[in-house]
């Protein structure tokens, strides 16, 4: 049975008796519909006085059980969290250090994506006559050969029409130090995202950077460090600087939530780029194959909606499972994590052709 969240006023909320034995699987949850203000009216709510924003309503997603060969409805709960701000200077240092690489990436993206007006020639039906093709057909006609009827051309305006969502695995393992390096997986992932974001922002493609981790199926935590409608400014950079690694990796639910965000976009091409350092896993799942099969289903669902999912795995042992989840042509395994800042922008350039 689907869980119902009922929004009530303060009197209903105060007079209702809590059921102490109710857990995360309760059939009905009552939520105060408005912010709560102190008895001494100071003009601000409790949330405002403590510097907190109201919680975002959770979203429930199905999950695929491979052994039963059925979909468990509303099985996993995604709870969006407010991203904490960090020190913007950390991001500015990354941009300054890799300024030449970012400039080269911008040049590469501009060169690989032709824009403006292009002429399609040798058409039977078009907007105007292609003089070269018409003269060639006239010569064939004079020589007694059948002329080519494709003597028209059409002018087509080519524009970059894509949306890109970068989904980051922010589980506890990203805090591990890379072998032979003094940096963590998380810090290298942040560097790669900053390089990619700065290059994409300069080109003008709409993009978003989200992250996730999980603590069981009832608490899949999801952050939006930068959304499509938000500018890539100091606020977005501060969120990237403040991201941290914790908990587990329930990837299927996070993929479905990211897919829902991309489905709302009207772009002709949609790319969902997943960066992870391990396989799908969670504290309430013992069978390692369970979440792999569910993630594979989430990838298939995204593909059916016209979205291209692609996984960049930082786990050197990921070959046996990542290709089965995403497909052999939709994944890349990076054996040396320190090469991530170099590989990610180039991968983006290749995927957005």
N, C-alpha and C positions, 0 to 999 in steps of 0.2 A: 504494500500500500504506500502511495506517495505521501511524503511528509508535507504537512500544510503549515505555512507560517502565517499567523493571523495577526494583523496590526490593530491594536486597540488603543483606547484613550487611557489617561492616567488612572481614572477611577476604576475602570474594568481591570486594569493591570494590578492595582493595589488590593482589590477585593478578591482576586483569584488565589486559590490555595495551590501552592506548588506540589507536584507529585514527586516525592523524594526518590522514588525508585525509577523514575523516568531517565533514560539515557539518550544517546545520540540518535537512537532509532524511534524516538517518541513520534506518535502519529500527528500531534499538533504542538506547535510552539507559538507562544504568545510573545509579541514584540511591541514595545512602546512605539506608537506611530510618530510621535514628535519628540524632540529633544527635551530633556528634563532640566528645569530651571530651579535654582535654590529658592527656599521659602523667602529669604530676604532678596527681593528682586534687585539684582545688581546690573541687569541689562544683558548678562551673558549666561549661557547654559553651563552645566557642569563640564561638558566636553570642551567648550571654549575656554573655560577658566583653567583647565588642566592641559590645554594645548593639544587636544585630541580631536580627530575628525570622526563623524559617525561611521559605524561599520557598514560595509557594503553587503547587501543581501546575498547569501550563498546560492550557488547554482548546482543542481544535481544532474549527473550524467550517468548513462548506462555503462555497464562493464561486461565484457564478453568472457564467459566461462567455457573454456575449450573442452573440458571433460564432459560437461553436461550438454555442450553444443547449443547453448541458448544465451540470450542477453539478459543480464540482471538489470531490470529497470531502476533508475534513480539510485544506483548503488554507491557511486562515489560523489563526494561533495567538494566542490571547489570554492574556497573562501578567499576572496581578494583581500590583500593587505595593503596598507599604505606604505610605500617605500620610504625608508629613512634617508635623510640627507647626510652626505659625507662632505669631505673637503674638496671643493672644486679645483684647488691647486693640484691635487693628485692627477686629475684628468688633463689639466693644462700642461703639466710636465710630460705626460705621455705624448700629447700632440706636438709639443716643442721638440721632443726627442726624435719623433718619427715624421717630421714635417715633409722631408723629401719623399718618403714612401707614400704619404697621403697625396702629395701633388702628382706623383707618378700614377697613382691609382685613379685620380680624377681624369687625368689625360687619357688613360687606358679606357675608362668607361665612356668618355665622350667619343673616342675614336671607334669603339666597337659598336656603338649604338647610333647609326645614322639617323638624323632628324631632318626636318624641313620637307620640301616638296621633291618627290621622286617621280620620274616618268616611266610608266609601264608601256613598253613598245610591243609591236607585232600582235595587235589585238584585232579581232573582227568587228568588235563594237567598242567605240571609245568616244572621247570628247573632241578630238581633233585628228587631222590627217598627219601621219608620220611620213614626211616628204621622202626620206631615204627609202623606206619600204615601198612607197607608191612608185618611185622611179624604177626601183628594181622590178616591180611587177609589170610596169610598162615595157621595160626592156624584154622581159620574158614573153609578153604578149606580142611584141614586134617580131621576135624570133620564132614565133609559132609554138611556144611552150605554154602550158597552163600557168597562169599567174597565181601568185600567193595572195589569197583574199585578206590576209591579216595586214592591212595597211593603216590601221588606226592606232592611236595611243591615248593614254589617260594619265592625268596628273593626280597623284595621291599624296596627301600630307601625312608624313610619318612622324609619330610622336611616341615618346616613352610612356607606355601605359601599363604600369605594373605597381604592385604593392608588395612589400617585403616585411615579414615578421620574423625576427630573430628570437628564438625561445631558448633560454639558458637553463641548464640543469644546475641548481644551486644546493645540491645535497652536501652532507657533511664531508664527503670524500674530496670535495674541491678545496678543502683547507690543507690537504696533504702537500708536502713540498716535493717538487719535481726532482727526480734523481739527477744528481750532478749540478743542481741549480740552487740558488738561494731564494727562489720565488715559488709561490704556491700555484696550483692549477687555477685557482680563482683569480689571482693577480694577472696571469697570462690571458685568461679568458676576458678579463676586463680590458686589457691592452688591445686585444683583437677587436673587441666590440667598439672601442673608441676609434681605432683606425678605420674600421668599416663605416661607422656612423658619420665620421667627419668627411670621408670621401663621398658617401651617398648624399649627405646634406649639401655638399658643394655642387653635385650633379643635379639635385632637385627631385630625386625619387622619393615618394612617400614611404616611410618605414616606421616600424615600431620595434622596441626591444622589451621583451617580457622575460620573467624568470619564475621558477617554481621549485618547490620541494614538498614533502608530504610526511604526515605522521599518522598513517592509517587511512582507511578509505573515507572517514568522516572529516578529515582535515588535510585536504590538498591545498597548500598555501600558494598563492599566485600574486606576483607583483608586476605592475606596469611601470617600468622605469622611463619609457618614452612611448607615447601612443601616436597614432597616425595624425591626429589633429593637433598635436602639441609640437611646438618648435624645438629644435635641438639647441637649447640655450643653457645658461648656467644652472637652471632648475633641473633639467634632464641630466646634466653632467654630475650634479651633486647627488642625484639618486644612484647613478652608476658608481660613483665613488663610495656610496654607503652600502652597497649590496654585500651580503655575507653568505657563507655556506652553512647549512644545518640540515638535520633530519635525513629523510630518504627520498626515493625517486619513483613516484607513481606516475609514469610518463603518459599513459593512455588518457587519463582524465585531463591532464594539462594540454595534451595535443587537441582534445575535443574543444577545450575552452579557447585555445588559440585559433582553431578552425572556425569557431563561431565568430570571432573577431574579423577574420579574413573574409568570411562569407558576406559580411555587411559591406565590404568594399565593392566598388563598381569597376574595378580595373580589369583589363583584358587578361592580364597575367598575374598570378598570385603565387608567391614563393614563401614557404614555411621552412625556415632554416633552423634545425635543432642542433645545439652544441651540448654534448654530454661527455662525462668521463667514465661512465659505467653503464651496466645494464639496468633495465627497470626492476625495482625491488622496493619492498615496504615492510614495515614492522609486523603487520598482521597477515603476511603471506609467506607460507613455508615452501610451496612449490615454485621453483624459479621459472618454470615454463608458463605459469599462469599469467603473469603480467606481460611476458613477451608476446603471447598470443593476443592479449587485449590491446597492446600497443600496435601490433600488426593490423588489427581490426580498425583502430583509430586512424592509422595511415591510409587504409583502404577507403574509409569514409571521407577523409579529406580529399583524396584523389577523385572520388565520385563528384565532389562539389567543384571540380576544376582547379584545385589547389595542388601545387607541386611540393610535396614534403621531401626534404633532403636532410640527412643526418651527417654531422661531422663528429666522429667519435675520437676521444682522446685516450681510449683504453686500447693498449697494444694487443690485447687478447680479444678484441671485439669482433674479429672477422667471422667466427662461427655463428654469431647470433645477429649482428647488426644487418647483414645482407639479407637474412631471412625476414627481418622485420620491415625494412625499408625497400628492399630490392637491391640487386647488385649494382645497378647504375645510379642509385639514389643515395649512396653513402660513401664516405671517405674515412679511412682509419689513419690517424696521424700517430706514427710510432714515437716521434720526438715532439713532445708537447711544446717545447720552446719555439717550434716553427709555426705555431698557431697564428701569431700576429701577421706572419708573412703569407700563410696559406689562405686564410679566410677571405681577405679582399680579392685575391685572384680567383677563388672559387665563386664568389659572388659575380664577378665579371663574366665568368663562363656560364653561369646559370641564367643570367638575365639577357642573354643574346636574343 
